[in-house]
Amino acid sequence: VMARQLILRNIDLSVPKGSFVSLIGPSGCGKSTLLKVLAGLVQPTQGSVSIAGLAPTEAARKRMIGLVFQDANLLPWKNAVDNASMLLSIADKSLSRSDLRARGQEMLELVGLGDSAHKRPNELSGGMRQRVAIARALALDPAVLLMDEPFGALDAITRDSMG
């Protein structure tokens, strides 16, 4: 049995629509945990969280939250365009394969990977894989985009163009 460990305490955060917020702190201080709580992946032991008045799990169900992890977490058997549209295919079963691929291609173009749509993750650099993961989150057109060090794998030039 694992003992509970206090990770976050007394967090009071309100972010106005259209704002950009960066959480900065040393490794292990709870930044990733806070993002997971906001995304509804981890339940707080006390207090409450709301995204536009909804519980995080409900906001996620309504495609209001996009999440980009530190690691790309792409499916190795899918090419870039199918990885980019994967979450959308799960979220909206009414979309045709061609609609999904068109949206995936649009998001790959947005992150500068339009010419790499056919490549599988093992054919992409680490930075390119991370950009596919960003495209995947953006394909949902979320109201809130949570990003956990998404630019860590990108080189300085690409990082500047993405920011």
Secondary structure as GFF3:
##gff-version 3
##sequence-region A 1 163
A	DSSP	alpha_helix	31	38	.	.	.	ID=ss1
A	DSSP	alpha_helix	56	61	.	.	.	ID=ss2
A	DSSP	beta_strand	65	68	.	.	.	ID=ss3
A	DSSP	alpha_helix	80	84	.	.	.	ID=ss4
A	DSSP	alpha_helix	86	91	.	.	.	ID=ss5
A	DSSP	alpha_helix	97	110	.	.	.	ID=ss6
A	DSSP	three_ten_helix	114	116	.	.	.	ID=ss7
A	DSSP	three_ten_helix	121	123	.	.	.	ID=ss8
A	DSSP	alpha_helix	126	138	.	.	.	ID=ss9
A	DSSP	beta_strand	144	147	.	.	.	ID=ss10
A	DSSP	alpha_helix	156	162	.	.	.	ID=ss11
###
